[in-house]
């Protein structure tokens, strides 16, 4: 990828694993024939050669042909004074393939609404990145180790919104 463009971070060298222990299928999925390990991270290299992680490939959503990186929207929404935490996911959409949904946890004592957050976004992020769906929550589905379960959020959202997952 040219510098300044988003792509998958790949790495190789003496400090990179040779493969997954007793799991050749997993090794084949993550290591290419040239021994580059595909990390699954989306990254950008700047003009000075510094690399920034901007998201995960499995989290990226595609809305009407546009690649959308949830982390970018999450970082923007964190700048709203009422937002304590936010998670952005893609949910199925018949017209665009996927739509953007934000799960919002408010700061203690803070109040806001979907329309206020949409107004906050308008003119500051691209229109296609503004979430179509919003859900205000007290907590996110988590693993026992404290990691947000975006796949579970998607399952819950599909049920809550009455959406249909397209058959492929």
DSSP file (Angstrom, degrees, kcal/mol; ACC not computed):
  #  RESIDUE AA STRUCTURE BP1 BP2  ACC     N-H-->O    O-->H-N    N-H-->O    O-->H-N    TCO  KAPPA ALPHA  PHI   PSI    X-CA   Y-CA   Z-CA
    1    1 A X              0   0    0      0, 0.0     3,-0.1     0, 0.0     2,-0.1   0.000 360.0 360.0 360.0 145.3    0.0    0.0    0.0
    2    2 A X    >   -     0   0    0      1,-0.1     3,-1.9     4,-0.1    43,-0.2  -0.417 360.0 -84.9 -69.2 153.8    1.2    3.5   -0.6
    3    3 A X  T 3  S+     0   0    0      1,-0.3    43,-0.2    41,-0.1    -1,-0.1  -0.296 117.8  30.6 -59.1 141.9    2.0    5.5    2.5
    4    4 A X  T 3  S+     0   0    0     41,-2.2     2,-0.3     1,-0.3    -1,-0.3   0.348  97.9 110.2  89.3  -6.2   -1.1    7.2    4.0
    5    5 A X  S <  S-     0   0    0     -3,-1.9    40,-0.5    40,-0.2     2,-0.4  -0.776  71.5-115.3-103.6 148.3   -3.4    4.4    2.8
    6    6 A X        +     0   0    0     -2,-0.3     2,-0.3    38,-0.1    38,-0.2  -0.643  49.6 144.0 -82.1 133.7   -5.1    1.9    5.0
    7    7 A X  E     -A   43   0A   0     36,-2.2    36,-3.3    -2,-0.4     2,-0.3  -0.935  53.5 -71.7-154.3 176.6   -4.1   -1.8    4.6
    8    8 A X  E     -A   42   0A   0     -2,-0.3     2,-0.5    34,-0.2    34,-0.2  -0.597  47.1-122.9 -78.0 135.1   -3.5   -4.9    6.6
    9    9 A X  E     -     0   0A   0     32,-2.7    30,-2.0    -2,-0.3    32,-0.4  -0.667  34.9-179.2 -77.7 124.5   -0.4   -4.9    8.8
   10   10 A X  E     -A   38   0A   0     -2,-0.5     2,-0.3    28,-0.2    28,-0.2  -0.921   1.2-176.7-121.8 150.5    1.8   -7.8    7.9
   11   11 A X  E     +A   37   0A   0     26,-1.8    26,-3.4    -2,-0.3     2,-0.3  -0.988   8.4 172.9-146.0 152.2    5.1   -8.7    9.5
   12   12 A X        +     0   0    0     -2,-0.3     2,-0.3    24,-0.2    24,-0.1  -0.982  24.1 100.5-154.6 159.2    8.0  -11.2    9.2
   13   13 A X  S >  S-     0   0    0     -2,-0.3     3,-1.7    22,-0.3    -2,-0.0  -0.892  80.9 -56.5 150.2-179.1   11.4  -11.7   10.7
   14   14 A X  T 3  S+     0   0    0     -2,-0.3    -1,-0.1     1,-0.3     0, 0.0   0.735 128.6  55.3 -64.3 -22.1   13.2  -13.7   13.3
   15   15 A X  T 3  S+     0   0    0     -3,-0.1     2,-0.4     2,-0.1    -1,-0.3   0.406  88.5  94.3 -93.1   3.3   10.9  -12.6   16.0
   16   16 A X  S <  S-     0   0    0     -3,-1.7    -3,-0.1     1,-0.1    -4,-0.0  -0.785  84.2-104.1 -98.1 138.8    7.7  -13.7   14.3
   17   17 A X        -     0   0    0     -2,-0.4    -4,-0.1     1,-0.1     3,-0.1  -0.073  14.3-136.1 -55.8 156.5    6.3  -17.2   15.1
   18   18 A X  S    S-     0   0    0      1,-0.4     2,-0.3    13,-0.0    -1,-0.1   0.704  71.5 -57.5 -85.0 -23.0    6.7  -20.0   12.6
   19   19 A X        -     0   0    0     11,-0.0    -1,-0.4     9,-0.0     2,-0.3  -0.944  68.1 -55.3 164.5 177.9    3.1  -21.1   13.1
   20   20 A X    >   -     0   0    0      3,-0.4     3,-1.7    -2,-0.3     2,-0.2  -0.668  64.3 -99.4 -83.7 136.3    0.4  -22.2   15.5
   21   21 A X  T 3  S-     0   0    0     -2,-0.3    -1,-0.1     1,-0.3     3,-0.0  -0.364  98.0 -17.5 -60.3 119.7    1.3  -25.2   17.6
   22   22 A X  T 3  S+     0   0    0     -2,-0.2    -1,-0.3     1,-0.1     2,-0.2   0.779 114.1 104.5  54.4  32.8   -0.3  -28.4   16.1
   23   23 A X    <>  +     0   0    0     -3,-1.7     4,-2.0     1,-0.1    -3,-0.4  -0.586  34.7 166.5-141.3  76.1   -2.7  -26.3   14.0
   24   24 A X  H  > S+     0   0    0      1,-0.2     4,-2.5     2,-0.2     5,-0.1   0.805  77.7  57.9 -64.1 -29.3   -1.7  -26.2   10.3
   25   25 A X  H  > S+     0   0    0      2,-0.2     4,-1.9     1,-0.2    -1,-0.2   0.936 108.6  44.7 -66.4 -44.9   -5.0  -24.7    9.2
   26   26 A X  H  > S+     0   0    0      2,-0.2     4,-1.5     1,-0.2    -2,-0.2   0.890 113.1  52.1 -64.9 -38.6   -4.7  -21.7   11.5
   27   27 A X  H  X S+     0   0    0     -4,-2.0     4,-2.6     1,-0.2     3,-0.3   0.930 108.8  49.9 -61.8 -45.4   -1.1  -21.3   10.4
   28   28 A X  H  < S+     0   0    0     -4,-2.5    -1,-0.2     1,-0.2    -2,-0.2   0.849 109.0  52.9 -63.1 -34.6   -2.1  -21.4    6.7
   29   29 A X  H  < S+     0   0    0     -4,-1.9    -1,-0.2     1,-0.2    -2,-0.2   0.828 120.9  30.7 -69.6 -30.8   -4.8  -18.7    7.4
   30   30 A X  H  < S+     0   0    0     -4,-1.5     8,-3.5    -3,-0.3     2,-0.5   0.665 114.0  59.4-105.4 -18.0   -2.3  -16.3    9.0
   31   31 A X  B  <  -B   37   0A   0     -4,-2.6     6,-0.2     6,-0.2    -1,-0.1  -0.948  68.6-151.2-116.3 126.9    1.0  -17.0    7.3
   32   32 A X    >   -     0   0    0      4,-2.4     3,-2.4    -2,-0.5    -3,-0.0  -0.411  37.5 -95.0 -88.1 172.1    1.5  -16.6    3.5
   33   33 A X  T 3  S+     0   0    0      1,-0.3    -1,-0.1     2,-0.1    -5,-0.0   0.765 125.7  57.9 -59.4 -25.7    4.0  -18.6    1.4
   34   34 A X  T 3  S-     0   0    0      2,-0.1    -1,-0.3     1,-0.0     3,-0.1   0.353 120.9-109.1 -85.2   7.0    6.6  -15.8    1.7
   35   35 A X    <   +     0   0    0     -3,-2.4     2,-0.5     1,-0.3   -22,-0.3   0.647  68.2 148.8  74.3  19.0    6.3  -16.2    5.6
   36   36 A X        -     0   0    0    -24,-0.1    -4,-2.4   -26,-0.1     2,-0.6  -0.724  42.8-138.0 -79.8 129.3    4.5  -12.8    6.1
   37   37 A X  E     -AB  11  31A   0    -26,-3.4   -26,-1.8    -2,-0.5     2,-0.7  -0.806   8.2-144.7 -89.6 123.2    2.2  -13.0    9.1
   38   38 A X  E     -A   10   0A   0     -8,-3.5   -28,-0.2    -2,-0.6   -29,-0.0  -0.800  13.5-169.3 -89.3 112.9   -1.1  -11.4    8.4
   39   39 A X  E     -     0   0A   0    -30,-2.0    -1,-0.1    -2,-0.7   -29,-0.1   0.723  30.6-126.6 -79.7 -22.9   -2.1   -9.8   11.7
   40   40 A X  E     +     0   0A   0    -31,-0.4    17,-2.8     1,-0.3    18,-0.4   0.429  69.6 127.5  85.4  -1.5   -5.7   -8.8   10.9
   41   41 A X  E     - C   0  56A   0    -32,-0.4   -32,-2.7    15,-0.2     2,-0.5  -0.707  57.9-136.3 -89.2 140.5   -4.9   -5.3   12.0
   42   42 A X  E     +AC   8  55A   0     13,-2.9    12,-3.2    -2,-0.3    13,-1.2  -0.843  36.3 173.5 -91.9 130.5   -5.7   -2.3    9.7
   43   43 A X  E     -AC   7  53A   0    -36,-3.3   -36,-2.2    -2,-0.5     2,-0.4  -0.920  27.6-150.1-140.4 160.6   -2.8    0.1    9.7
   44   44 A X  E     - C   0  52A   0      8,-2.1     8,-2.6    -2,-0.3     2,-0.5  -0.998  11.4-149.8-131.2 134.7   -1.5    3.3    8.1
   45   45 A X  E     - C   0  51A   0    -40,-0.5   -41,-2.2    -2,-0.4     6,-0.2  -0.917  17.4-145.8-104.6 128.8    2.2    4.2    7.6
   46   46 A X    >   -     0   0    0      4,-2.8     3,-2.0    -2,-0.5   -41,-0.0  -0.243  34.7 -90.1 -84.6 179.1    3.0    7.9    7.6
   47   47 A X  T 3  S+     0   0    0      1,-0.3    -1,-0.1     2,-0.1   -44,-0.1   0.740 127.0  54.2 -62.8 -24.1    5.7    9.6    5.6
   48   48 A X  T 3  S-     0   0    0      2,-0.1    -1,-0.3     0, 0.0    -3,-0.0   0.441 121.4-105.0 -90.0   0.4    8.2    9.1    8.4
   49   49 A X  S <  S+     0   0    0     -3,-2.0     2,-0.3     1,-0.3    -2,-0.1   0.517  72.6 142.2  90.8   5.4    7.6    5.3    8.4
   50   50 A X        -     0   0    0      1,-0.0    -4,-2.8    -5,-0.0     2,-0.4  -0.650  40.3-145.0 -82.0 137.4    5.6    5.3   11.7
   51   51 A X  E     -C   45   0A   0     -2,-0.3     2,-0.4    -6,-0.2    -6,-0.2  -0.868  12.4-167.9-107.5 133.4    2.7    2.8   11.7
   52   52 A X  E     -C   44   0A   0     -8,-2.6    -8,-2.1    -2,-0.4     2,-0.5  -0.976  20.4-132.0-119.0 132.6   -0.6    3.5   13.4
   53   53 A X  E     +C   43   0A   0     -2,-0.4   -10,-0.3   -10,-0.2     3,-0.1  -0.710  26.1 176.1 -80.0 128.0   -3.2    0.8   14.0
   54   54 A X  E     -     0   0A   0    -12,-3.2     2,-0.3    -2,-0.5    18,-0.3   0.439  55.3 -51.4-114.3  -3.0   -6.7    2.1   12.9
   55   55 A X  E     -C   42   0A   0    -13,-1.2   -13,-2.9    16,-0.1     2,-0.4  -0.990  60.8 -70.5 163.2-167.1   -8.8   -1.0   13.4
   56   56 A X  E >>  -C   41   0A   0     -2,-0.3     4,-1.3   -15,-0.3     3,-0.8  -0.957  29.1-132.0-122.7 141.8   -9.4   -4.7   12.7
   57   57 A X  G >4 S+     0   0    0    -17,-2.8     3,-0.6    -2,-0.4    -1,-0.1   0.908 109.1  53.2 -58.0 -43.1  -10.2   -6.2    9.4
   58   58 A X  G 34 S+     0   0    0    -18,-0.4    -1,-0.3     1,-0.2   -17,-0.1   0.730 109.0  50.5 -69.2 -18.6  -13.0   -8.3   10.9
   59   59 A X  G <4 S+     0   0    0     -3,-0.8    11,-0.3     2,-0.1    -1,-0.2   0.708  86.4 105.2 -86.5 -21.9  -14.6   -5.1   12.4
   60   60 A X    <<  -     0   0    0     -4,-1.3     2,-0.3    -3,-0.6     9,-0.2  -0.286  56.7-158.4 -60.3 140.4  -14.5   -3.2    9.1
   61   61 A X  E     -D   68   0B   0      7,-2.4     7,-3.0    28,-0.1     2,-0.6  -0.887  10.1-141.7-120.4 156.6  -17.9   -2.8    7.6
   62   62 A X  E     -D   67   0B   0     -2,-0.3     2,-0.6     5,-0.2    36,-0.3  -0.962  16.7-176.5-121.1 116.2  -18.9   -2.1    4.0
   63   63 A X  E >  S-D   66   0B   0      3,-2.3     3,-1.8    -2,-0.6    34,-0.2  -0.937  75.3 -26.5-115.4 109.2  -21.8    0.2    3.4
   64   64 A X  T 3  S-     0   0    0     32,-3.1    -1,-0.1    -2,-0.6    33,-0.1   0.844 127.4 -47.5  57.8  35.6  -22.8    0.7   -0.2
   65   65 A X  T 3  S+     0   0    0     31,-0.4     2,-0.5     1,-0.3    -1,-0.3   0.362 112.8 119.5  88.6  -5.7  -19.3    0.0   -1.4
   66   66 A X  E <   -D   63   0B   0     -3,-1.8    -3,-2.3    62,-0.1     2,-0.5  -0.817  61.9-132.6 -96.0 129.2  -17.6    2.3    1.2
   67   67 A X  E     -D   62   0B   0     -2,-0.5     2,-0.5    -5,-0.2    -5,-0.2  -0.683  25.4-167.9 -78.2 127.8  -15.2    0.8    3.7
   68   68 A X  E     -D   61   0B   0     -7,-3.0    -7,-2.4    -2,-0.5     2,-0.7  -0.977  12.2-152.6-123.0 128.4  -16.0    2.1    7.2
   69   69 A X    >>  -     0   0    0     -2,-0.5     3,-1.3    -9,-0.2     4,-1.1  -0.878   5.7-154.0-102.1 109.2  -13.7    1.6   10.1
   70   70 A X  H 3> S+     0   0    0     -2,-0.7     4,-2.9     1,-0.3     5,-0.2   0.829  91.2  63.7 -51.4 -37.1  -15.6    1.5   13.4
   71   71 A X  H 3> S+     0   0    0      1,-0.2     4,-2.8   -17,-0.2    -1,-0.3   0.877  98.8  54.6 -59.1 -37.3  -12.7    2.8   15.4
   72   72 A X  H <> S+     0   0    0     -3,-1.3     4,-1.7   -18,-0.3    -1,-0.2   0.920 112.1  42.8 -61.5 -44.0  -12.7    6.1   13.5
   73   73 A X  H  X S+     0   0    0     -4,-1.1     4,-2.8     2,-0.2    -2,-0.2   0.897 113.3  53.0 -69.5 -40.4  -16.4    6.7   14.4
   74   74 A X  H  X S+     0   0    0     -4,-2.9     4,-1.8     1,-0.2    -2,-0.2   0.931 108.8  49.1 -60.0 -46.3  -15.8    5.5   18.0
   75   75 A X  H  < S+     0   0    0     -4,-2.8     4,-0.4    -5,-0.2    -1,-0.2   0.888 112.4  48.7 -62.4 -38.6  -12.9    8.0   18.4
   76   76 A X  H >< S+     0   0    0     -4,-1.7     3,-1.8    -5,-0.2     4,-0.2   0.947 110.4  49.5 -65.6 -47.8  -15.0   10.8   17.0
   77   77 A X  H >< S+     0   0    0     -4,-2.8     3,-1.6     1,-0.3     6,-0.3   0.779  98.5  68.5 -65.4 -25.4  -18.1   10.0   19.2
   78   78 A X  T 3< S+     0   0    0     -4,-1.8    -1,-0.3     1,-0.3    -2,-0.2   0.712  88.9  66.9 -63.3 -18.5  -15.8    9.9   22.3
   79   79 A X  T <  S+     0   0    0     -3,-1.8     2,-0.3    -4,-0.4    -1,-0.3   0.617  76.2  99.9 -79.2 -10.9  -15.4   13.7   21.8
   80   80 A X  S X  S-     0   0    0     -3,-1.6     3,-1.4    -4,-0.2    37,-0.0  -0.615  78.3-133.5 -74.2 131.9  -19.0   14.3   22.7
   81   81 A X  T 3  S+     0   0    0     -2,-0.3    -1,-0.1     1,-0.3    26,-0.1   0.721 101.7  50.9 -63.0 -22.0  -19.2   15.4   26.3
   82   82 A X  T 3  S+     0   0    0     24,-0.1    25,-2.6    28,-0.1     2,-0.5   0.636  89.4  95.4 -88.4 -13.5  -22.0   13.1   27.3
   83   83 A X  E <   +E  106   0C   0     -3,-1.4    23,-0.2    -6,-0.3     3,-0.1  -0.677  39.2 171.3 -88.8 122.1  -20.4    9.9   25.9
   84   84 A X  E    S-     0   0C   0     21,-2.7     2,-0.3    -2,-0.5    22,-0.2   0.849  73.3  -7.8 -89.0 -44.5  -18.5    7.7   28.3
   85   85 A X  E     -E  105   0C   0     20,-2.1    20,-3.0    -8,-0.0    -1,-0.4  -0.986  62.8-169.8-152.2 155.2  -17.9    4.8   25.9
   86   86 A X  E     -E  104   0C   0     -2,-0.3     2,-0.4    18,-0.2    18,-0.2  -0.997   7.6-166.7-150.0 143.7  -19.0    3.8   22.5
   87   87 A X  E     -E  103   0C   0     16,-2.1    16,-3.1    -2,-0.3     2,-0.4  -1.000  12.5-156.3-130.6 133.0  -18.9    0.7   20.3
   88   88 A X  E     +E  102   0C   0     -2,-0.4     2,-0.3    14,-0.2    14,-0.2  -0.923  18.1 168.7-113.9 133.3  -19.7    0.8   16.6
   89   89 A X  E     -E  101   0C   0     12,-2.6    12,-2.5    -2,-0.4     2,-0.4  -0.860  32.0-115.0-133.1 167.2  -20.8   -2.3   14.6
   90   90 A X  E     -E  100   0C   0     -2,-0.3     2,-0.3    10,-0.2    10,-0.2  -0.887  26.6-168.3-103.3 139.2  -22.3   -3.1   11.2
   91   91 A X  E     -E   99   0C   0      8,-2.4     8,-2.7    -2,-0.4    64,-0.0  -0.928  34.5 -88.6-123.0 152.2  -25.8   -4.6   11.0
   92   92 A X  E     -E   98   0C   0     -2,-0.3     2,-0.3     6,-0.2     6,-0.3  -0.234  42.0-177.4 -64.3 146.0  -27.3   -6.1    7.8
   93   93 A X  E  >  -E   97   0C   0      4,-1.4     4,-1.8     1,-0.1    73,-0.0  -0.984  25.3-144.8-144.7 130.4  -29.1   -3.8    5.4
   94   94 A X  T  4 S+     0   0    0     -2,-0.3    -1,-0.1     1,-0.2    -2,-0.0   0.866  99.8  38.4 -64.1 -37.0  -30.9   -4.9    2.2
   95   95 A X  T  4 S+     0   0    0      1,-0.1    -1,-0.2     2,-0.0    -2,-0.0   0.930 130.7  22.9 -81.7 -47.1  -30.1   -1.8    0.2
   96   96 A X  T  4 S-     0   0    0      1,-0.1   -32,-3.1   -32,-0.1     2,-1.0   0.470  95.6-122.1-102.9  -3.7  -26.5   -1.0    1.3
   97   97 A X  E  < S+E   93   0C   0     -4,-1.8    -4,-1.4   -34,-0.2     2,-0.3  -0.345  89.9  20.8  91.2 -54.5  -25.3   -4.4    2.6
   98   98 A X  E     -E   92   0C   0     -2,-1.0     2,-0.3    -6,-0.3    -6,-0.2  -0.984  66.2-155.2-142.7 153.5  -24.5   -3.0    6.0
   99   99 A X  E     -E   91   0C   0     -8,-2.7    -8,-2.4    -2,-0.3     2,-0.4  -0.900  28.3-107.4-123.5 157.5  -25.6   -0.1    8.1
  100  100 A X  E     -E   90   0C   0     -2,-0.3    32,-2.0    30,-0.3    33,-1.9  -0.679  33.7-176.4 -87.9 134.5  -23.7    1.6   10.9
  101  101 A X  E     -Ef  89 133C   0    -12,-2.5   -12,-2.6    -2,-0.4     2,-0.5  -0.999   8.6-158.1-131.2 134.6  -25.0    1.2   14.5
  102  102 A X  E     -Ef  88 134C   0     31,-2.4    33,-2.3    -2,-0.4     2,-0.6  -0.946   5.0-156.8-113.7 130.1  -23.5    2.8   17.6
  103  103 A X  E     -Ef  87 135C   0    -16,-3.1   -16,-2.1    -2,-0.5     2,-0.4  -0.932  22.5-161.5-100.2 122.7  -24.0    1.5   21.1
  104  104 A X  E     -Ef  86 136C   0     31,-3.3    33,-3.0    -2,-0.6     2,-0.5  -0.899  18.5-167.0-115.5 131.7  -23.5    4.4   23.5
  105  105 A X  E     -E   85   0C   0    -20,-3.0   -21,-2.7    -2,-0.4   -20,-2.1  -0.982  24.4-143.1-112.1 122.3  -22.8    4.4   27.2
  106  106 A X  E     -E   83   0C   0     -2,-0.5   -23,-0.2    31,-0.4     3,-0.1  -0.444  18.8-102.6 -84.8 155.5  -23.3    7.9   28.8
  107  107 A X    >   -     0   0    0    -25,-2.6     3,-2.3     1,-0.1    -1,-0.1  -0.381  58.1 -77.4 -66.5 153.7  -21.3    9.5   31.5
  108  108 A X  T 3  S+     0   0    0      1,-0.3    -1,-0.1    -2,-0.1     3,-0.1  -0.334 119.3   5.8 -55.6 127.7  -22.9    9.5   34.9
  109  109 A X  T 3  S+     0   0    0      1,-0.3    -1,-0.3    -3,-0.1     2,-0.2   0.388 101.4 128.5  79.7  -3.6  -25.6   12.1   35.1
  110  110 A X    <   -     0   0    0     -3,-2.3     2,-0.4   -28,-0.2    -1,-0.3  -0.526  38.5-164.8 -86.4 153.2  -25.3   13.0   31.4
  111  111 A X        +     0   0    0     -2,-0.2     2,-0.3    -3,-0.1   -28,-0.1  -0.997  19.8 143.0-136.7 140.6  -28.2   13.1   29.0
  112  112 A X        -     0   0    0     -2,-0.4     2,-0.3   -30,-0.1    -6,-0.1  -0.942  28.8-136.2-160.1 176.1  -28.3   13.2   25.2
  113  113 A X     >  -     0   0    0     -2,-0.3     4,-2.3     1,-0.1     5,-0.2  -0.866  30.5-103.8-136.4 169.1  -30.5   11.8   22.4
  114  114 A X  H  > S+     0   0    0     -2,-0.3     4,-2.5     1,-0.2     5,-0.2   0.929 121.4  49.8 -58.5 -46.9  -30.1   10.1   19.0
  115  115 A X  H  > S+     0   0    0      1,-0.2     4,-2.2     2,-0.2    -1,-0.2   0.871 109.6  51.3 -64.8 -35.8  -31.1   13.4   17.2
  116  116 A X  H  > S+     0   0    0      2,-0.2     4,-2.2     1,-0.2    -1,-0.2   0.911 111.7  47.2 -66.0 -41.4  -28.5   15.4   19.3
  117  117 A X  H  X S+     0   0    0     -4,-2.3     4,-1.7     2,-0.2    -2,-0.2   0.888 110.7  51.7 -67.9 -38.1  -25.8   12.9   18.4
  118  118 A X  H  X S+     0   0    0     -4,-2.5     4,-2.2     2,-0.2    -2,-0.2   0.916 110.7  48.4 -62.9 -42.4  -26.7   12.9   14.7
  119  119 A X  H  < S+     0   0    0     -4,-2.2    -2,-0.2     1,-0.2    -1,-0.2   0.896 108.2  55.1 -63.1 -40.4  -26.5   16.7   14.7
  120  120 A X  H  < S+     0   0    0     -4,-2.2    -1,-0.2     1,-0.2    -2,-0.2   0.861 112.3  44.0 -58.9 -37.4  -23.1   16.5   16.5
  121  121 A X  H >X S+     0   0    0     -4,-1.7     3,-2.6    -5,-0.1     4,-1.8   0.860  88.1 104.4 -76.5 -37.4  -21.9   14.2   13.6
  122  122 A X  B 3< S+g  125   0D   0     -4,-2.2     4,-0.1     1,-0.3     5,-0.0  -0.208  95.4   4.5 -56.9 126.1  -23.3   16.2   10.7
  123  123 A X  T 34 S+     0   0    0      2,-0.6    -1,-0.3     1,-0.1     3,-0.1   0.346 123.0  72.1  84.1  -6.8  -20.7   18.2    8.9
  124  124 A X  T <4 S+     0   0    0     -3,-2.6     2,-0.3     1,-0.3    -2,-0.2   0.667 104.0  24.2-113.8 -25.9  -17.9   16.7   11.0
  125  125 A X  B  < S-g  122   0D   0     -4,-1.8    -2,-0.6   -49,-0.0    -1,-0.3  -0.937 102.5 -78.5-131.0 160.9  -17.8   13.1    9.7
  126  126 A X    >>  -     0   0    0     -2,-0.3     3,-1.9     1,-0.1     4,-0.6  -0.247  40.5-121.7 -57.8 142.4  -18.9   11.8    6.3
  127  127 A X  G >4 S+     0   0    0      1,-0.3     3,-1.3     2,-0.2    -1,-0.1   0.865 111.4  57.3 -55.5 -40.9  -22.6   11.4    6.0
  128  128 A X  G 34 S+     0   0    0      1,-0.3    -1,-0.3   -29,-0.0   -28,-0.2   0.648 103.4  56.0 -69.4 -12.0  -22.3    7.6    5.2
  129  129 A X  G <4 S+     0   0    0     -3,-1.9     2,-0.4     2,-0.1    -1,-0.3   0.579  79.4 105.5 -93.2 -11.4  -20.4    7.2    8.5
  130  130 A X  S << S-     0   0    0     -3,-1.3   -30,-0.3    -4,-0.6   -12,-0.1  -0.557  84.2-108.1 -70.0 124.7  -23.2    8.7   10.7
  131  131 A X        -     0   0    0     -2,-0.4   -30,-0.2     1,-0.2    -1,-0.1  -0.230  23.0-161.2 -56.9 137.1  -24.9    5.8   12.5
  132  132 A X  S    S+     0   0    0    -32,-2.0     2,-0.4     1,-0.1   -31,-0.2   0.808  81.0  43.7 -82.0 -34.5  -28.3    4.9   11.3
  133  133 A X  E     -f  101   0C   0    -33,-1.9   -31,-2.4     2,-0.0     2,-0.4  -0.896  68.0-171.8-116.6 143.1  -29.1    3.0   14.5
  134  134 A X  E     -f  102   0C   0     -2,-0.4     2,-0.4   -33,-0.2   -31,-0.2  -0.985   3.5-173.3-132.3 141.5  -28.3    4.1   18.0
  135  135 A X  E     -f  103   0C   0    -33,-2.3   -31,-3.3    -2,-0.4     2,-0.5  -0.981  13.8-149.6-137.8 125.8  -28.6    2.1   21.2
  136  136 A X  E     +f  104   0C   0     -2,-0.4     2,-0.3   -33,-0.2   -31,-0.2  -0.842  29.7 172.0 -95.8 124.7  -28.1    3.6   24.7
  137  137 A X        -     0   0    0    -33,-3.0   -31,-0.4    -2,-0.5     3,-0.1  -0.863  43.4-141.5-132.6 161.0  -26.8    1.0   27.1
  138  138 A X  S    S-     0   0    0     -2,-0.3     2,-0.3     1,-0.3    -1,-0.1   0.722  90.5  -1.0 -89.0 -27.8  -25.4    0.6   30.6
  139  139 A X        -     0   0    0    -35,-0.1     2,-0.3     3,-0.0    -1,-0.3  -0.968  68.0-120.6-155.8 166.2  -22.8   -2.0   29.6
  140  140 A X        -     0   0    0     -2,-0.3     2,-0.2    -3,-0.1    10,-0.1  -0.797  42.9 -91.7-108.4 152.3  -21.6   -4.0   26.6
  141  141 A X        -     0   0    0     -2,-0.3     8,-3.0     8,-0.2     2,-0.3  -0.499  57.8-173.9 -61.5 128.8  -21.5   -7.8   26.2
  142  142 A X  B     -H  148   0E   0      6,-0.3     6,-0.2    -2,-0.2     2,-0.1  -0.877  25.9-120.7-128.3 156.3  -18.1   -8.8   27.4
  143  143 A X    >   -     0   0    0      4,-2.3     3,-1.7    -2,-0.3     6,-0.0  -0.386  43.7 -99.4 -80.2 171.5  -15.9  -11.8   27.7
  144  144 A X  T 3  S+     0   0    0      1,-0.3    -1,-0.1     2,-0.1    -2,-0.0   0.724 126.2  56.7 -66.0 -19.7  -14.7  -13.0   31.1
  145  145 A X  T 3  S-     0   0    0      2,-0.1    -1,-0.3     0, 0.0     0, 0.0   0.396 124.2-102.8 -92.9   3.8  -11.4  -11.2   30.3
  146  146 A X  S <  S+     0   0    0     -3,-1.7     2,-0.4     1,-0.3    -2,-0.1   0.645  72.6 141.2  91.2  15.0  -13.1   -7.9   29.7
  147  147 A X        -     0   0    0      1,-0.0    -4,-2.3     2,-0.0    -1,-0.3  -0.768  56.2-112.8 -93.8 136.8  -13.1   -7.8   25.9
  148  148 A X  B     -H  142   0E   0     -2,-0.4     2,-1.1    -6,-0.2    -6,-0.3  -0.447  21.8-139.1 -67.1 134.5  -16.2   -6.4   24.1
  149  149 A X     >  +     0   0    0     -8,-3.0     4,-2.0     1,-0.2     3,-0.3  -0.740  27.0 173.1 -97.7  87.0  -18.0   -9.0   22.1
  150  150 A X  H  > S+     0   0    0     -2,-1.1     4,-2.4     1,-0.2    -1,-0.2   0.846  77.8  59.0 -65.1 -33.1  -19.0   -7.2   18.9
  151  151 A X  H  > S+     0   0    0      1,-0.2     4,-2.0     2,-0.2    -1,-0.2   0.891 107.7  46.9 -61.8 -37.3  -20.3  -10.4   17.4
  152  152 A X  H  > S+     0   0    0     -3,-0.3     4,-2.7     2,-0.2    -2,-0.2   0.879 108.8  54.0 -71.4 -38.2  -22.7  -10.7   20.3
  153  153 A X  H  X S+     0   0    0     -4,-2.0     4,-2.7     1,-0.2    -2,-0.2   0.916 108.8  50.0 -59.5 -42.6  -23.7   -7.0   19.9
  154  154 A X  H  X S+     0   0    0     -4,-2.4     4,-2.5     2,-0.2    -2,-0.2   0.924 110.1  49.6 -62.7 -45.1  -24.5   -7.7   16.2
  155  155 A X  H  X S+     0   0    0     -4,-2.0     4,-1.8     1,-0.2    -2,-0.2   0.934 113.8  45.7 -58.9 -46.9  -26.6  -10.7   17.1
  156  156 A X  H  X S+     0   0    0     -4,-2.7     4,-3.0     1,-0.2    -2,-0.2   0.900 112.5  50.9 -63.6 -41.5  -28.6   -8.7   19.7
  157  157 A X  H  X S+     0   0    0     -4,-2.7     4,-2.8     2,-0.2     6,-0.3   0.902 106.9  53.5 -64.4 -41.7  -29.0   -5.8   17.4
  158  158 A X  H  X>S+     0   0    0     -4,-2.5     5,-2.0     1,-0.2     4,-0.8   0.919 114.5  42.4 -59.8 -43.3  -30.4   -8.0   14.6
  159  159 A X  H  <5S+     0   0    0     -4,-1.8     3,-0.5    -5,-0.2    -2,-0.2   0.933 115.5  47.9 -67.3 -47.0  -33.0   -9.4   16.9
  160  160 A X  H  <5S+     0   0    0     -4,-3.0    -2,-0.2     1,-0.2    -1,-0.2   0.878 118.4  40.5 -61.7 -39.4  -33.8   -6.0   18.5
  161  161 A X  H  <5S-     0   0    0     -4,-2.8    -1,-0.2    -5,-0.2    -2,-0.2   0.538 106.0-124.5 -89.3  -7.8  -34.2   -4.3   15.2
  162  162 A X  T  <5 +     0   0    0     -4,-0.8    -3,-0.2    -3,-0.5     2,-0.1   0.851  53.2 162.4  67.1  34.7  -36.0   -7.2   13.4
  163  163 A X      < -     0   0    0     -5,-2.0     2,-0.5    -6,-0.3    -1,-0.2  -0.451  33.8-133.0 -86.2 159.9  -33.4   -7.3   10.7
  164  164 A X        -     0   0    0     -2,-0.1     2,-0.5   -72,-0.1    -5,-0.0  -0.949  11.6-133.7-115.3 132.0  -32.8  -10.2    8.3
  165  165 A X        -     0   0    0     -2,-0.5     2,-0.0   -73,-0.1   -71,-0.0  -0.731  31.4-119.5 -82.9 123.0  -29.3  -11.5    7.5
  166  166 A X        -     0   0    0     -2,-0.5     2,-0.4   -69,-0.2    -1,-0.1  -0.352  23.7-120.5 -64.3 141.5  -29.0  -12.0    3.8
  167  167 A X              0   0    0      1,-0.1    -1,-0.1    -2,-0.0    -3,-0.0  -0.688 360.0 360.0 -83.3 131.1  -28.3  -15.5    2.6
  168  168 A X              0   0    0     -2,-0.4    -1,-0.1     0, 0.0    -2,-0.0   0.405 360.0 360.0-108.6 360.0  -25.1  -15.9    0.7
